[in-house]
Amino acid sequence: MEEKLALGLIKVLQQPLEAEHGEAFERAYELTKTYAGSANAQASAIPVLFEKLFELFATGYSR
């Protein structure tokens, strides 16, 4: 994750009402939570999935 995006994620966690990427965090969290609750979820894929979804929703693209 690039540094600017990582700092945005930290701000969401520290100050959720003032953060620029609050909606991106909420969307990524809900989708990741749904995946994690599925029967086919792999524990090692959960953090990677969240990171990619957060990046996608915050910037509009994913690497």
DRENPA-3360 file (N, C-alpha, C; in nm, 2 decimals, always signed):
BEGIN
1 = MEEKLALG = +0.09/-0.12/+0.00/+0.00/+0.00/+0.00/+0.09/+0.12/+0.00 ~ +0.06/+0.22/-0.08/+0.14/+0.34/-0.09/+0.12/+0.42/+0.04 ~ +0.22/+0.50/+0.07/+0.22/+0.57/+0.20/+0.11/+0.66/+0.22 ~ +0.07/+0.74/+0.12/-0.04/+0.83/+0.13/-0.17/+0.76/+0.16 ~ -0.19/+0.65/+0.10/-0.31/+0.57/+0.12/-0.31/+0.51/+0.26 ~ -0.19/+0.47/+0.31/-0.18/+0.41/+0.44/-0.21/+0.52/+0.55 ~ -0.16/+0.64/+0.52/-0.19/+0.75/+0.62/-0.34/+0.78/+0.62 ~ -0.40/+0.77/+0.50/-0.55/+0.79/+0.50/-0.62/+0.69/+0.58;
9 = LIKVLQQP = -0.58/+0.56/+0.57/-0.64/+0.45/+0.65/-0.62/+0.48/+0.80 ~ -0.50/+0.52/+0.84/-0.48/+0.55/+0.98/-0.57/+0.66/+1.03 ~ -0.59/+0.76/+0.95/-0.68/+0.88/+0.98/-0.82/+0.83/+1.00 ~ -0.86/+0.74/+0.91/-1.00/+0.68/+0.93/-1.01/+0.61/+1.06 ~ -0.91/+0.54/+1.10/-0.92/+0.47/+1.23/-0.91/+0.56/+1.35 ~ -0.84/+0.67/+1.34/-0.82/+0.76/+1.45/-0.93/+0.87/+1.46 ~ -0.98/+0.92/+1.34/-1.08/+1.02/+1.34/-1.18/+0.99/+1.23 ~ -1.27/+0.89/+1.25/-1.36/+0.85/+1.15/-1.45/+0.95/+1.09;
17 = LEAEHGEA = -1.49/+1.05/+1.16/-1.58/+1.15/+1.11/-1.51/+1.26/+1.02 ~ -1.38/+1.27/+1.04/-1.31/+1.38/+0.97/-1.23/+1.32/+0.85 ~ -1.23/+1.19/+0.84/-1.14/+1.12/+0.74/-1.19/+1.14/+0.60 ~ -1.10/+1.15/+0.51/-1.14/+1.17/+0.36/-1.19/+1.03/+0.30 ~ -1.13/+0.92/+0.35/-1.16/+0.79/+0.29/-1.26/+0.71/+0.38 ~ -1.34/+0.77/+0.46/-1.43/+0.70/+0.55/-1.53/+0.61/+0.48 ~ -1.58/+0.65/+0.37/-1.68/+0.57/+0.29/-1.60/+0.45/+0.23 ~ -1.48/+0.47/+0.18/-1.40/+0.36/+0.12/-1.37/+0.26/+0.23;
25 = FERAYELT = -1.34/+0.30/+0.35/-1.32/+0.21/+0.46/-1.44/+0.12/+0.49 ~ -1.55/+0.19/+0.50/-1.68/+0.12/+0.53/-1.71/+0.01/+0.42 ~ -1.70/+0.05/+0.30/-1.73/-0.04/+0.19/-1.64/-0.16/+0.19 ~ -1.51/-0.13/+0.20/-1.41/-0.24/+0.20/-1.43/-0.33/+0.33 ~ -1.46/-0.27/+0.44/-1.48/-0.35/+0.56/-1.60/-0.44/+0.55 ~ -1.71/-0.39/+0.50/-1.83/-0.48/+0.48/-1.80/-0.59/+0.39 ~ -1.74/-0.57/+0.27/-1.71/-0.67/+0.18/-1.61/-0.78/+0.23 ~ -1.51/-0.73/+0.30/-1.42/-0.82/+0.36/-1.48/-0.90/+0.47;
33 = KTYAGSAN = -1.57/-0.84/+0.55/-1.64/-0.91/+0.66/-1.73/-1.02/+0.60 ~ -1.79/-0.99/+0.49/-1.87/-1.09/+0.42/-1.79/-1.21/+0.37 ~ -1.68/-1.18/+0.31/-1.59/-1.28/+0.26/-1.54/-1.37/+0.38 ~ -1.50/-1.30/+0.49/-1.44/-1.37/+0.60/-1.54/-1.47/+0.67 ~ -1.67/-1.43/+0.65/-1.77/-1.52/+0.71/-1.81/-1.63/+0.62 ~ -1.76/-1.64/+0.50/-1.80/-1.74/+0.40/-1.72/-1.87/+0.44 ~ -1.78/-1.98/+0.39/-1.72/-2.11/+0.42/-1.59/-2.13/+0.35 ~ -1.57/-2.06/+0.24/-1.44/-2.08/+0.16/-1.34/-1.98/+0.19;
41 = AQASAIPV = -1.35/-1.90/+0.29/-1.26/-1.80/+0.32/-1.12/-1.86/+0.36 ~ -1.02/-1.80/+0.31/-0.88/-1.83/+0.36/-0.83/-1.72/+0.45 ~ -0.79/-1.76/+0.57/-0.74/-1.66/+0.66/-0.63/-1.57/+0.61 ~ -0.54/-1.62/+0.53/-0.43/-1.54/+0.48/-0.47/-1.44/+0.38 ~ -0.59/-1.46/+0.32/-0.63/-1.37/+0.21/-0.71/-1.26/+0.26 ~ -0.76/-1.26/+0.39/-0.85/-1.16/+0.44/-0.78/-1.02/+0.44 ~ -0.66/-1.00/+0.50/-0.60/-0.87/+0.50/-0.56/-0.82/+0.36 ~ -0.52/-0.91/+0.28/-0.49/-0.87/+0.14/-0.61/-0.82/+0.07;
49 = LFEKLFEL = -0.72/-0.89/+0.09/-0.85/-0.85/+0.03/-0.89/-0.71/+0.08 ~ -0.88/-0.69/+0.21/-0.92/-0.56/+0.26/-0.84/-0.45/+0.20 ~ -0.71/-0.47/+0.20/-0.61/-0.37/+0.14/-0.65/-0.34/+0.00 ~ -0.67/-0.44/-0.08/-0.70/-0.41/-0.22/-0.84/-0.34/-0.24 ~ -0.94/-0.38/-0.16/-1.07/-0.32/-0.17/-1.06/-0.17/-0.12 ~ -0.99/-0.15/-0.02/-0.98/-0.01/+0.03/-0.91/+0.08/-0.07 ~ -0.80/+0.03/-0.13/-0.73/+0.10/-0.23/-0.82/+0.13/-0.35 ~ -0.90/+0.03/-0.39/-0.99/+0.04/-0.51/-1.10/+0.15/-0.48;
57 = FATGYSR = -1.16/+0.14/-0.36/-1.26/+0.24/-0.33/-1.21/+0.38/-0.30 ~ -1.09/+0.39/-0.25/-1.03/+0.52/-0.22/-0.98/+0.59/-0.34 ~ -0.92/+0.51/-0.43/-0.85/+0.58/-0.55/-0.92/+0.55/-0.68 ~ -1.00/+0.45/-0.69/-1.07/+0.42/-0.81/-0.99/+0.31/-0.90 ~ -0.88/+0.27/-0.85/-0.80/+0.17/-0.92/-0.73/+0.08/-0.82 ~ -0.68/-0.04/-0.86/-0.61/-0.13/-0.78/-0.49/-0.18/-0.85 ~ -0.38/-0.19/-0.78/-0.26/-0.24/-0.85/-0.26/-0.39/-0.86;
% end
